[in-house]
Amino acid sequence: MPENMNLIIGEAAGVLYHKLEEGECSLNQIKIHLSDNGFDSQIALMSIGWLAREDKISVDKESNRWYVRLK
């Protein structure tokens, strides 16, 4: 595990935050977007947790899908 894991997760959270400024995204859309930006799916999930901990996003489940949006 890289020593700078917090930095990597923080960078992914920043990329995700800017994507969410465009509107809500499904979990799958987030994984694809972050993958396109060089982050794997585990980092994508950690970045959601990062933003949730900072109280910047809301996460909701509708039917069988998870959605993330800025507060």
N, C-alpha and C positions, 0 to 999 in steps of 0.2 A: 504494500500500500504506500503510495507516495506521501512524503512528509507534508506536502502542501495541499492535502485533501480539502481542508476548509476553504482554501483559496479557489480550488476547482469548483466546489459546490457553490460558492458565492458567485463565481463567474456565470455558472449555469443559471443560477437564480436571477441574475441580472438580465441574461438573454431571455429567460422566460417572462420576466416582468415586462420587458419591452414588447414581447409578443402579445401579452395579455392586454396591453394598452390598446390594441386593435380590436379587442372583444374577447368574449369567453372562448375557451377551448376545451375539447374533450381530452381525456387522459392520453388517448392514442395520438391526437394531434400534437400534444405537447411532446410526447416521445419522439415523434417524427421530426418535429421542428428542432429539438435539441440534438437529435442524431445528425441532422443536416449541418449542425453547428459544431460537431465534433464531440458530443457528450453521449455516453451510453445510457441505456434505459434506467440503470440503477442510479446514476447521477441525476437523471431527470426526476425520479421519485424523491431523491434527497433535496433537490432544489424546491420542489413543492413544499416539503416539510420546512425548509428554511423560510420561505415566504409566509407559510402558515404561522410559524413561530413568531415572526415579526408582525403578525396580524394584518398583512397586506392583501390577503386573498380570502375568498370563501370557496369551499369545496362542497358540491352538492351531488347527490345521486338521483338521477331521473331515469325511471324504468331500470334498465340494466347498464347504464353508462354513468361515468363520473365526469363532472364538469368543473372547471376552475375558472374563476373570474376575479378581477380586482375588486376590492371593497370601495 
